Amino acid sequence: MSDSILYLKQMEVGPMENFIYLIGDRKKNECVMVDPAWEVDRVLKTAEADGMKVVGGLVTHTHFDHVNGVEDLIGTADCKIYVHEKEAGFLKGMKTHLEKVEGGRRLEVGDLEITFLHTPGHTPGSQCFLVNNRLVSGDTLFINACGRCDLPGGSPEQMYESLQRLAKLGEGVILLPGHNYAERPTSTIGDELRRNPYYQHSSLSDFLRLRMGP
């Protein structure tokens, strides 16, 4: 799919430096919002100013700082919220708007196709979104870091496997993380393979020592 139709906007919101993403088809004027939280009204106004209609919400995982604006999005846009089936139960009181998904699911937004990748480790239902050689990685892969595995539902072993799968996407894939934790807002898989300490290991045991300490 040509980049000519891709609408992509990265916006920092909230006290934890979250990134919200708007992703869609600029010719069909439709987009989805990734991880609606904190300042949903401002993000919606940005989409409207760009001539875009928000037609859905995608959730990388259900930690509060990534989903505290889901109800605001539903109340304004009356749209579906796509969340991995392992975490849908954490979003209460919005059953008619929730769409449970599995890894490998593809969602069409206009003529744009978004692929859901299940990447457990930070949480059991963490997922990333791949679109036009760009990876929206939530709290799975950061620039020079990866997500915490010591919170409820976290698993360093699953994180290791998830990171290995993401490494195979290709060095040219552009990385769009869930937080603004680095000196730059984007990276590439290739850069992370060369610089990210959590890719500088040869085995699961080495990764666990780095992740969890001696």
Buried (B, 14 or more C-beta within 10 A) or exposed (E): EEEEBBBBBBBBBBEBEBBBBBBBBBEBBBBBBBBBBBBBEEBBEBBEEBEBBBBBBBBBBBBEBBBBBBBBBBEBBEBBBBBBBBBBEBBEEBEEBBBBBEBEBEBEBBEBBBBBBBBBBBBBBBBBBBBBBBBBBBBBBBBBBBBBBEEEBBBBBBBBBBBEBBBEBEEEBBBBBBBBBEEEBBBBBBBBBEEBEBBEBEEBEEBBEBBEEE
